[in-house]
């Protein structure tokens, strides 16, 4: 990773992750607008990093969800519908678990 990519990584982390707020149950949600101007060289790296940051924010949101909304079945559905790098999800029914 070059020094330029490290700087972009630090910038994105500080801009997006430090401003995180859990607003799921608020009636008035605040929206932050952040504009990033970059060159074509860094654009792909920024897109990759933004997808990782979205997953980090999802993980933070899951930590705040109440247990009546986040239970094993709903968690498996959320993970299956989200693209994670290097992650495979296999959902087992009780019979399969007992067999293993």
ABEGO torsion letter per residue (X at the ends): XBAAAAAAAAAAAAAAAAABBBAAABABBBBBBBBBBBBAAAAAAAAAAAAAAAAAAAAAAAAABBAAABBAAAAAAAAAABBBBGBBBBBBBAAAAAAX
